[in-house]
Amino acid sequence: MKVLYPFVGDSIGGSHRSIIELYNELKDSDITPIFVLHKIGVLSELFDSLNIKYEHIPVKRLAGESPCIFKVFFSIVCNLFKLSKFIHKNRIDVVHGNDLRINLTWSLPTRLSSAFYLWHQRSLMSPSILWKISTILADHFVTISQCVHDSLPSNISKSKKTLVLNPFNTKTYYKREASRKWINKLYGISKNDILFGYIGRLVDWKNVDFLIRCFKKYTTNSDALLHLIIVGTGNHEYVSSLKKLVYELELENFVTFTGFNSEPSRVISAFDLMLAPSNQEPFGRTIVEAMIQKTPVLAACGGGHSEIINDGLTGRLYVHNDINSFIIQCDAYFSDSATKYEIVNQANAVATLKYSSHTHAKNIINIYYQLLFS
């Protein structure tokens, strides 16, 4: 069986890491994965470093780059012949899309060919009635959490959708002491500082500005040496606004913006506390990565966070946008080391069992075969 995985190629996120985990598991199966990138950039560099082969298919425009329905339709039509030809030429059995632009661009060409289309929904779907047409575009839908699953249009039948938890490398565990020395040297952070950490995209709905304000109040009320490290990239204007906020709050010596780092799990293993300040996360990949690395997690209550974390048992949740709740939960971690270690050990056990790459691959492969032989 040949399965095609098309990607835009202009970013690296949870969907790409999930498919790389799946790719590693497929090596022992009879499935041949084929990768397509529309743009050469950060993802092609990552694929090159991992010796993952791919084909480059440049396109002028991708559907979904503009919200205008007429531009979406025009983009689909523009790419229709080229993509259908590629599917036929390479005798693709299943096209597995993992991004909105990819799903909109590739689904119709796939449906008009002899292949099946698997639409992997990794974010909350808009409640717009227009999305009801998505059931025509895809043969099956996969979601990554219950809140994403519940956001799918009501006209998608139960037999046509499956919730499959994201995969993780649960076998690689970094020693905290070694990781911390690496981080200290890489970013010039004092070895005596308690290290708070955020890792992810820098966009407004991630609520990083609130996190910075919380950190300011916590440092004001604490005698401990504290440092906040913010790992990730985003829109230049938004990132600039975050740096301006740090300057206005006089936190320049206590907050470090690192930009992109290609070893997220290693970074997370160095944190004394992993922070996730958004209540709109469809899943929360970095939370599970922290659980695997036995790094304590403090997350805003809501979205996928509430599905992953059992409050007080595998992590701690605070009331979204409530600074006092944030501070109380921070104190709960640092004032009770015994409970903290119980939490991280329980979290590690749950994550290892629940999010293994092998289990994820088995579930996805079953869907491929259901499509092919149903």
C-alpha positions as CSV (number, residue, x, y, z in Angstrom):
1,M,0.0,0.0,0.0
2,K,1.3,3.5,-0.9
3,V,0.3,6.3,1.4
4,L,1.1,9.9,0.4
5,Y,1.8,12.6,3.1
6,P,1.7,16.1,1.5
7,F,3.0,19.1,3.6
8,V,3.3,22.8,2.9
9,G,6.8,22.8,4.3
10,D,7.0,26.3,5.7
11,S,6.8,25.3,9.4
12,I,7.5,22.5,11.9
13,G,4.8,21.6,14.4
14,G,3.1,18.8,16.2
15,S,1.6,17.4,13.0
16,H,5.0,17.0,11.4
17,R,6.5,15.4,14.5
18,S,3.5,13.0,14.8
19,I,3.9,11.9,11.2
20,I,7.7,11.4,11.7
21,E,6.8,9.1,14.7
22,L,4.3,7.3,12.4
23,Y,7.0,7.0,9.6
24,N,9.4,5.3,12.0
25,E,6.8,2.8,12.9
26,L,5.8,2.1,9.3
27,K,9.3,0.7,8.6
28,D,8.1,-2.7,9.9
29,S,4.9,-2.6,7.8
30,D,4.0,-3.2,4.2
31,I,3.1,0.4,3.7
32,T,5.2,2.6,1.5
33,P,5.2,6.3,2.7
34,I,5.7,9.0,0.1
35,F,6.3,12.6,1.2
36,V,5.5,15.8,-0.8
37,L,6.6,19.3,0.2
38,H,5.3,22.4,-1.6
39,K,7.9,24.7,-0.2
40,I,11.6,24.2,0.6
41,G,12.5,25.5,4.0
42,V,12.6,24.4,7.7
43,L,10.7,21.1,7.1
44,S,12.9,20.1,4.2
45,E,15.9,20.8,6.3
46,L,14.5,18.5,9.1
47,F,13.7,15.8,6.6
48,D,17.2,16.0,5.1
49,S,18.7,15.6,8.6
50,L,16.6,12.5,9.2
51,N,17.3,11.1,5.7
52,I,13.6,11.2,4.9
53,K,13.1,11.4,1.1
54,Y,10.5,13.7,-0.4
55,E,9.4,15.2,-3.7
56,H,9.1,18.9,-4.2
57,I,5.9,20.0,-6.0
58,P,5.8,23.8,-6.1
59,V,2.4,25.5,-6.4
60,K,1.5,29.1,-6.9
61,R,-1.2,29.1,-4.2
62,L,-2.6,26.8,-1.7
63,A,-6.3,26.7,-0.8
64,G,-6.9,28.2,2.6
65,E,-4.2,30.8,2.5
66,S,-7.0,33.3,2.1
67,P,-10.3,32.9,4.0
68,C,-12.2,34.2,0.9
69,I,-14.4,31.3,-0.4
70,F,-13.8,32.3,-4.0
71,K,-10.0,32.3,-3.6
72,V,-10.2,28.9,-1.9
73,F,-12.2,27.5,-4.8
74,F,-9.9,29.1,-7.4
75,S,-6.8,27.6,-5.6
76,I,-8.3,24.2,-5.6
77,V,-9.1,24.4,-9.3
78,C,-5.6,25.7,-10.2
79,N,-3.9,22.7,-8.6
80,L,-6.5,20.0,-9.5
81,F,-4.9,18.6,-12.6
82,K,-1.3,18.7,-11.3
83,L,-2.1,16.9,-8.1
84,S,-4.5,14.3,-9.6
85,K,-1.8,13.5,-12.2
86,F,0.8,12.9,-9.4
87,I,-1.6,10.6,-7.5
88,H,-2.3,8.5,-10.7
89,K,1.4,8.4,-11.8
90,N,2.6,7.2,-8.4
91,R,-0.4,4.8,-7.9
92,I,-1.2,6.3,-4.5
93,D,-3.8,4.3,-2.4
94,V,-4.4,6.8,0.4
95,V,-3.6,10.5,0.8
96,H,-3.2,11.5,4.4
97,G,-3.6,15.2,5.0
98,N,-2.5,16.9,8.2
99,D,-3.0,20.6,7.7
100,L,-6.0,22.8,6.7
101,R,-4.3,24.1,3.6
102,I,-3.3,20.6,2.6
103,N,-6.7,19.2,3.3
104,L,-8.4,21.9,1.2
105,T,-5.9,21.6,-1.6
106,W,-5.5,17.8,-1.9
107,S,-8.9,16.4,-0.9
108,L,-10.8,17.1,-4.1
109,P,-8.0,15.9,-6.5
110,T,-7.8,12.7,-4.4
111,R,-11.6,12.2,-4.5
112,L,-11.6,12.6,-8.2
113,S,-8.8,10.0,-8.5
114,S,-8.8,6.3,-7.5
115,A,-7.3,7.1,-4.1
116,F,-8.9,7.6,-0.7
117,Y,-8.5,10.8,1.4
118,L,-7.9,10.7,5.1
119,W,-8.5,14.2,6.7
120,H,-6.5,14.5,10.0
121,Q,-8.1,17.3,12.0
122,R,-5.6,18.7,14.5
123,S,-7.4,21.9,15.5
124,L,-10.9,22.9,16.5
125,M,-13.1,23.1,13.4
126,S,-15.0,26.3,12.9
127,P,-18.7,26.1,13.6
128,S,-19.4,27.7,10.2
129,I,-22.1,25.8,8.2
130,L,-19.7,25.8,5.2
131,W,-17.7,23.0,6.8
132,K,-20.6,20.6,6.3
133,I,-19.2,20.1,2.8
134,S,-16.1,18.6,4.2
135,T,-17.9,15.2,4.5
136,I,-17.9,15.2,0.7
137,L,-14.2,15.9,0.4
138,A,-12.9,13.2,2.6
139,D,-13.4,9.4,3.0
140,H,-12.5,9.5,6.7
141,F,-11.7,11.9,9.5
142,V,-9.2,11.4,12.3
143,T,-9.1,13.8,15.3
144,I,-6.5,14.2,18.1
145,S,-8.7,14.9,21.1
146,Q,-12.3,14.8,22.3
147,C,-12.7,18.5,22.0
148,V,-11.6,18.4,18.4
149,H,-13.8,15.4,17.7
150,D,-16.8,17.2,19.1
151,S,-16.1,20.2,16.9
152,L,-16.6,18.2,13.6
153,P,-19.7,19.0,11.6
154,S,-22.7,17.0,12.8
155,N,-23.4,15.6,9.3
156,I,-20.2,13.5,9.5
157,S,-21.4,10.0,10.4
158,K,-19.9,8.1,13.4
159,S,-18.5,5.4,11.1
160,K,-16.6,8.1,9.2
161,K,-14.6,9.6,12.1
162,T,-12.1,8.2,14.6
163,L,-10.3,9.7,17.6
164,V,-6.7,8.7,17.6
165,L,-4.3,10.2,20.2
166,N,-1.1,11.7,19.0
167,P,2.1,9.6,19.1
168,F,5.2,10.3,21.1
169,N,8.6,8.9,21.5
170,T,8.1,7.5,25.0
171,K,11.5,5.7,25.1
172,T,13.9,8.7,25.0
173,Y,14.4,10.2,28.4
174,Y,16.9,13.0,29.0
175,K,18.7,13.4,32.3
176,R,17.7,16.7,33.8
177,E,21.2,17.6,35.1
178,A,22.8,17.2,31.6
179,S,20.0,19.0,29.9
180,R,20.2,21.9,32.3
181,K,23.9,22.3,31.8
182,W,23.3,22.4,28.0
183,I,20.6,25.0,28.3
184,N,22.6,27.2,30.7
185,K,25.6,27.2,28.2
186,L,23.4,27.6,25.2
187,Y,21.4,30.6,26.5
188,G,23.6,32.0,29.2
189,I,21.3,31.2,32.2
190,S,22.6,30.9,35.7
191,K,22.8,27.4,37.1
192,N,21.2,28.6,40.4
193,D,18.0,29.9,38.8
194,I,14.7,28.0,39.0
195,L,13.8,27.6,35.3
196,F,10.2,28.3,34.2
197,G,9.6,27.3,30.6
198,Y,7.2,27.8,27.7
199,I,7.7,26.0,24.3
200,G,5.5,26.5,21.3
201,R,4.3,28.9,18.6
202,L,4.2,32.6,19.6
203,V,0.7,33.6,18.6
204,D,-1.8,35.6,20.5
205,W,-4.2,32.8,21.4
206,K,-1.3,30.9,23.1
207,N,-1.6,33.6,25.8
208,V,2.1,34.1,26.3
209,D,1.6,37.8,27.3
210,F,-0.5,36.6,30.3
211,L,2.3,34.2,31.2
212,I,4.8,37.0,31.2
213,R,2.6,39.1,33.5
214,C,2.2,36.1,35.9
215,F,5.9,35.6,36.0
216,K,6.4,39.2,36.9
217,K,4.0,39.0,39.8
218,Y,5.5,35.6,40.9
219,T,9.1,37.0,40.9
220,T,7.9,40.1,42.9
221,N,6.5,37.9,45.6
222,S,9.3,35.3,45.7
223,D,12.8,35.4,47.2
224,A,14.0,32.6,44.9
225,L,16.1,33.2,41.8
226,L,13.7,32.7,38.8
227,H,14.1,32.7,35.0
228,L,11.6,32.3,32.3
229,I,12.7,30.8,28.9
230,I,10.3,31.2,26.0
231,V,11.1,28.8,23.1
232,G,9.5,29.2,19.7
233,T,8.9,31.6,16.8
234,G,5.9,33.5,15.5
235,N,4.7,36.6,13.8
236,H,7.3,39.4,14.0
237,E,4.8,41.9,15.2
238,Y,3.5,39.7,18.0
239,V,7.0,38.6,19.1
240,S,8.0,42.2,19.2
241,S,5.0,43.1,21.4
242,L,6.1,40.3,23.9
243,K,9.6,41.6,24.0
244,K,8.3,45.1,24.6
245,L,6.2,43.8,27.5
246,V,9.2,42.2,29.0
247,Y,11.1,45.5,28.8
248,E,8.2,47.5,30.3
249,L,7.9,45.1,33.2
250,E,11.7,45.3,33.7
251,L,12.2,41.6,33.2
252,E,15.0,41.8,30.6
253,N,17.5,40.0,32.9
254,F,14.9,37.3,33.8
255,V,13.3,36.3,30.5
256,T,15.0,34.7,27.5
257,F,13.5,34.4,24.0
258,T,15.4,31.6,22.3
259,G,13.7,31.3,18.9
260,F,13.4,27.9,17.3
261,N,15.0,24.8,18.9
262,S,15.1,21.5,17.1
263,E,15.2,19.4,20.3
264,P,12.0,20.2,22.2
265,S,12.0,17.2,24.5
266,R,15.6,17.9,25.5
267,V,14.7,21.5,26.3
268,I,11.7,20.5,28.3
269,S,13.7,18.1,30.3
270,A,15.8,21.1,31.6
271,F,12.7,23.0,32.9
272,D,11.9,23.1,36.6
273,L,8.3,23.9,35.6
274,M,6.6,23.6,32.1
275,L,3.9,26.3,31.5
276,A,1.0,26.1,29.1
277,P,-1.0,29.3,29.3
278,S,-3.7,28.8,26.6
279,N,-7.2,27.3,27.2
280,Q,-7.8,26.9,23.5
281,E,-5.3,24.1,22.8
282,P,-6.9,21.4,20.7
283,F,-4.4,18.9,22.3
284,G,-1.3,20.2,24.0
285,R,1.7,18.2,22.6
286,T,4.3,19.8,24.8
287,I,2.4,18.8,27.9
288,V,2.7,15.1,27.0
289,E,6.4,15.6,26.1
290,A,6.9,17.1,29.6
291,M,5.1,14.1,31.2
292,I,7.5,11.8,29.4
293,Q,10.5,13.8,30.6
294,K,9.2,13.9,34.2
295,T,9.0,17.7,34.1
296,P,6.1,19.1,36.2
297,V,3.4,20.9,34.2
298,L,1.2,23.9,35.1
299,A,-1.5,24.5,32.4
300,A,-4.5,26.7,31.9
301,C,-7.7,24.7,32.4
302,G,-9.6,24.2,29.2
303,G,-9.4,22.6,25.7
304,G,-7.1,19.6,25.3
305,H,-5.3,20.4,28.5
306,S,-8.2,19.2,30.6
307,E,-8.2,15.9,28.8
308,I,-4.5,15.3,29.2
309,I,-4.0,16.4,32.8
310,N,-5.8,14.9,35.8
311,D,-5.5,17.9,38.1
312,G,-3.3,17.2,41.2
313,L,-2.4,13.7,39.9
314,T,-0.6,14.0,36.6
315,G,-0.1,17.8,36.6
316,R,-1.7,21.0,37.8
317,L,-4.4,23.2,36.2
318,Y,-5.1,26.8,37.0
319,V,-8.1,29.0,36.2
320,H,-7.5,30.6,32.8
321,N,-6.4,34.2,33.0
322,D,-6.4,34.1,36.8
323,I,-3.0,35.3,38.1
324,N,-3.8,34.4,41.7
325,S,-4.8,30.8,40.7
326,F,-1.5,30.6,38.7
327,I,0.5,31.7,41.7
328,I,-1.3,29.3,44.1
329,Q,-0.6,26.3,41.8
330,C,3.1,27.3,41.4
331,D,3.5,27.5,45.2
332,A,1.8,24.1,45.5
333,Y,4.6,22.6,43.3
334,F,7.6,24.3,45.0
335,S,6.3,24.0,48.6
336,D,5.8,20.3,48.5
337,S,8.6,18.3,46.8
338,A,7.2,14.9,47.8
339,T,3.8,15.5,46.0
340,K,5.6,17.0,43.0
341,Y,7.6,13.8,42.5
342,E,4.5,11.7,42.9
343,I,2.8,13.8,40.2
344,V,5.7,13.6,37.7
345,N,6.1,9.9,38.2
346,Q,2.4,9.2,37.8
347,A,2.3,11.5,34.7
348,N,5.2,9.6,33.1
349,A,3.5,6.3,33.7
350,V,0.3,7.5,32.1
351,A,2.0,9.1,29.1
352,T,4.1,6.1,28.4
353,L,1.1,3.8,28.3
354,K,-1.4,6.1,26.6
355,Y,0.7,7.9,23.9
356,S,3.1,5.3,22.5
357,S,4.0,5.5,18.8
358,H,3.2,1.8,18.3
359,T,-0.4,2.2,19.5
360,H,-0.9,5.3,17.3
361,A,0.5,3.6,14.2
362,K,-1.6,0.5,14.8
363,N,-4.8,2.6,14.9
364,I,-3.9,4.6,11.8
365,I,-2.9,1.6,9.8
366,N,-6.2,-0.1,10.7
367,I,-8.0,3.0,9.2
368,Y,-5.9,2.8,6.0
369,Y,-6.9,-0.9,5.5
370,Q,-10.6,-0.1,6.3
371,L,-10.6,2.5,3.6
372,L,-8.9,0.2,1.1
373,F,-11.0,-3.0,1.7
374,S,-14.3,-1.7,3.0
